[in-house]
Amino acid sequence: MTTLVVLFNLKAGVDENVYQQWATQTDIPTAGALKSVDSFEVLKAQGLLMSEATPPYQYIELIKVNDMDQFGQDVATETMQKVASEFQQFADNPLFILTSTL
């Protein structure tokens, strides 16, 4: 299984409450319902362990993908293209990292 880890900050001027409402009402339920996705969660960074420094990213998405070929088909749908376009309006240069379990 592949876990897609997405690290991002919000773009300057984006209202965090607007993003969080969109994430909980649109992004999580839509992407989480894809046939290729076993689970999808969005985490908000709270701090760095044993440090006063600000975390380098505000948000982390963890998307557990059971079939990457199917995932490619799922994200190509009109619905997911709309969600992805909306996400790009919120996220400033997100990093999409493909991972696997050891």
Steps between C-alpha positions, in 0.01 A plus 500: 500500500614851420448792733499838331627766740416857403678784681381855453441847633207718412555774246534853634159653556313169526260493794587190703137453605386503136765240410412277796129514416573411137732215609243345734198551275651439156855365485495232768161347414559511123858370487436265791218333307715409199513127428881514507520674840479303826529808720561872474572738783619858528718591795573852626852549633504609864872547557837329500583257780721659764535820300353847484559518124210521259437180301607532135151395384156591633321193365571137422272273299531122531332310218517119516475377142419133439552511120712770334371417150142539618599816690624651173162426342311628806679836511446549128122524542327834455400506868855444625644747250266762647609409855868510396452841341336632816783353711756685287324827587568434870837323505831675437731270301396169663742207508357160403718222640441135410588266786487129573495307826822326601 
